[in-house]
Amino acid sequence: MAAVPQAVEAAEVLAATAPFDQLDAGALRELARDARVEEHDDGVVLLDAFTAMPRHVHVIRSGRVGLWVEPESATDEPDLVLGPGDVFGLDATLTGRAIGPLAVASGPVSVLRLPAARVSALLAGERPVVVPDRLAGPPVSESPAYVVVDELVVSRPVVAAPGDRVVDVARRMTEADHGYAAVELPGGWGMVTDRMLRERVLAGDVTAETAVGDLVAGETPDQVVSGESAATALILLLDRRADYVLVVDRDGTLRGAVEPRDFVVSSTTAGVSLHEQLRRAATVEELQERARGIPGVLVTLLDGGLASAKVITVHTALLDTTVRRMVELVFARHPALDPDAFTWLSLGSNGRGEAVPSSDIDSAAAFDDRVTADDIVRYRHVFAEVNDGLAAAGLTSDRHGATASRPLFARTNAAWRAAGRQWLAAPASNNGAMMTSLLVDGRPIYGDPGLPAVTGVFAGLREHPGTMRLLLQESLSRRARLRSLRDVLAGRRTGFDLKSHALLPIVNLARWAALSVGSPALPTTERLRAAAGSTALPAAQALALVEVFEVLQRIRLRHQLRQVEQGVAPGDRVDLTAVSAIDRSIITRAVREIAAVQRRLDNIALYDDPESWGR
């Protein structure tokens, strides 16, 4: 064993090694003082974090180290071979669990050994954290201002009693310069807004003498609990297209309300004004210009400390607003066509609320049954204009895929319902399985949300065991793997497609699992949780897939935003030699988790009765 290295040398090594490069100078010096250099020969076991918690974290100075990330694979070739600058032992150290890896010297190797307790204290504080949540990107050194929704409440609310007259409440709102008033009801809170007064009193049939409690009857305002993040309130505003969100204590006491303009000062919700700019764009050209700024907003949100899953939720909301406004502006050019005669459905990742920069804008349209076939053709031409307008804004769709401009995806409600029944009866015909998978991901974002009835047809899928079996086979057709056959034949050893080789297999399994238990959930993680504990998907496997999906989405989002910043079209293929050792380990372990679930479902598809799958 070598002597203690110079602290300066150790600090230089750590400063060039993720995640230690995010520590401040003082923390680096402190960690460098505790570092030791070790030299080892070929074949020496440097770490076995499957049998015990590691006492040290290692940084490779020179040489190679073979890494096994699953205990059952220890007799095979290593899953990864690490080199200078790579780190091992960090996963178990930060999670506080003996989750691996096994590390063995591949030839002579020199490592910098760091005390695990000191590393954990500097990177994770007193409480262990899940490694992917902490290491998917650089840790935030300081909490940004206005990250809690309470900090955005800037004035006392106007509170009305149910018996107060509408005219009196409106007068109090004007005096307080508020656009809303909260109504204290027996079961909670109601809310009167300027929009409600305009639409239902000034332009409607409600008189100014009406009791305000009657005006808000049946209306449940969106609300968040005190202490929630500002991002949670923002997502509600964007997702529900609400004017205000109430802020209440856990006992129901009203704190106030927040509106979109309040978020301008919050660094975790930087760029919120873009939503309003998209919604109010006066021309197609202005909308396109604004929409091109969406990736930059995602970068700002992520750098500001907002979790990746919430960034993706905000992204989906911004895309919804862009598509909705594009439909409105394009149809304004065609006054002969009624824009209220159809509902626009988002499909695919947008429909599930999981859109990333590379996601296509998949869509379908459901028409009122009174719309004729000739008129549908005219509508489809306008839908093509919508798609072209979105493409010019950087939001592309596959012309040969699922778009409302194609006959297959533009039908009357009755025609959709009939087609859905045909697909259930004969899923092997007319791309029935594929169309079913597309439509059950559909989410209305424009028009009457109650119009599309095709998704209701699929609520009875469990009563069609043959269809369920075929859908399971379709779901298993895309296998989780580190390398495809094409990669093998082409001699490519380092490329990995995050979407095709890992995420889509989870999406397909989650969709099928949700159908098997009759869940209407759309997001993949919600589908997995809904099916957890069923015969088809034991709870442990479902929760493992939830974690894997979230981690891979996080890696995918960061990878694509880096590409956008570099002026490269975002894609899903990553070079495994270019990502960090931690991310390589995460990806390898994720593929193994997915493949294990797929193998189990292979057996279920062969031997179990479909009627038992959802129990």
Steps between C-alpha positions, in 0.01 A plus 500: 500500500634841411549792735241775542497702177549871492168665585539726197525202264197331656299823480590536131381145429173555685440840337508327161271211605120504513319538737782639717560777248181665634641541852636837607873552551484455876314170479745377235798577722331328793431187296851504346660494846322170575591342163747212461664349192496122458673285238351157420589207276285327240205300637484667842147556627490873573139514618213261563203719587253212460605333825569807714480876498818655355735678737662688212420664168766463229614726215714328235832678441640254246421153369169321450236358734234245408158573649207263560175679582291188566607222743375213285720609208827479693615186316470668158695780337471833684203721417730801476872569481595827667809708438681807634265762642216253565351446847366186667343430839288815490159337441502295820663779700233759420198267518614335821429156352720214386391520136837436335713511301775242502825661379807298394834631370553427128878519503708728725290789626551811713203644688432797724319366807251728679323433834138411421366684806675822395374470140143438619513798736625735227272381220183387675504659844380302800231305316571249219349585162413294194803521277323578170308792652823657620740413223294550185639852499707742706372563852353840568724697735232738629122487513361755255264770627124453480512122471213455750153607393443693825769748394294589193188600696533878504165626636218409735208325330150638468276255687125491447218318675267278290207737558680814380359652180708469184494879452642558850778245451590653164521843665735365769718336234529833320588687820776247583620494138454120499390287209348240731315452828491186713160377619496320836274198450404230752712237324795714399570795273337635188639776280354787296724639225480790258448251218204343682340842553540585130376171362221415742378836628573767238459271197297224666169453678617542862383825661716726714261441794574124502663356811866437423469151650253410224735642236788273602289192579650193336827680422811361674797737473852362462705530816838410644609450860727747675862388474459350151751600235423791272539257211203295623274806486638598160431157354139524623460840335640375171332162501151623596526834319390657828509871581580443869603225740402529868766445767372339822654367820470130579202575725326681213574857611526728197834672440417668169534422132760511225465583132737467202658844539608415857749246365718749319717537814542125559821352363356146506227616265708730282343546160142465620415811297561290189177315569303822491687613188409174327138521608463858381703483177317710240641335188638165391841661452503643852398163643779326311757748627384454860489121473863487386587626848352198679829299520676799654233520769550130579873558544431792736252296703739207531796720591281678755455177695159381376479120493516340154154345531348843568696657214348237269152580637553872433630414152186303420283789621689745277459266202127470569466878502701531178293238315174644632590852390626380161166329437316821590716723280498271197123445514451876518624498138218259405174653630288255298609215731359484852792465749256367763401197291795284606723409791877487456666209679868492590643150465827332594733661753308828482177320579664331799648831621859378447622714210871577461666719232521211251133401534282507188166683507272199446129577471151388406167677449152390607214677318141564590290236324329768293822583314496348150776298337564779249536754780744272683721509192497882517584489870790265433655752261484761776649250747792464259545879521502470879770233480707711260468800731615292798791355300620853418502563877719194556217267603500228239265214423552189291306548177476122467409452866211601723378845396151644475566590135488131401167323434581226751514755782212733408155344546159577641434393854272219379768381257762495776265302722429246226871467418581445866252214519649344187849519647378328816328226303788443255818664633719319246316671212532858377786580741254458786762446771705799385198731475375390841838581654498844338145593594518396865779759534273771358431818697264779381671840493268698271125492457237312699685253725189287528467447125752218435331178609748257347706485819187394687475196275831374636374506860364151432826358370531251784187328367696410183769251612623437145554871446675535836733214415584651162559841657736340750694337217515836322621665822778244533611525136737788581767356729721682747865455400830679502578423135269429208570242229562785257766640733666160524507452123628854447773455758369781721584432864426818688169641371181463703151618402332611823154500343498184290711277725365601843222759524258364239507151653391655832235719333355197319498285814340776706227558243413131488515463879264796546255351250516167680380659826257741334691817591436815290838653600714646220849576641724194503590522869133537599413196290771295669383604846139421408597148393743438788405193699301333223571148380664638189718757677611438861546815707878469526544474123254784434679736737838399356373594153369833633846586631672378184266700275549822697878461504522427127269793418730720707810386313312538170383855572845622603660333198255663258525844656880482468450418132266798458756731660763366258276565200444127438157350431391321820507122485491194720830334412781541753862391483561285807870588496415871523260487797610485861573169668198556722267544202649193329436302816144634522424416137642148530303430816185648346518270199538200730197605706283541191618175346419312822139625492472413130620144565237456770226630271619264226407213731169660595411539132566130443349336806261728693133569434449862382208533741742466791746767386323797656422341835 
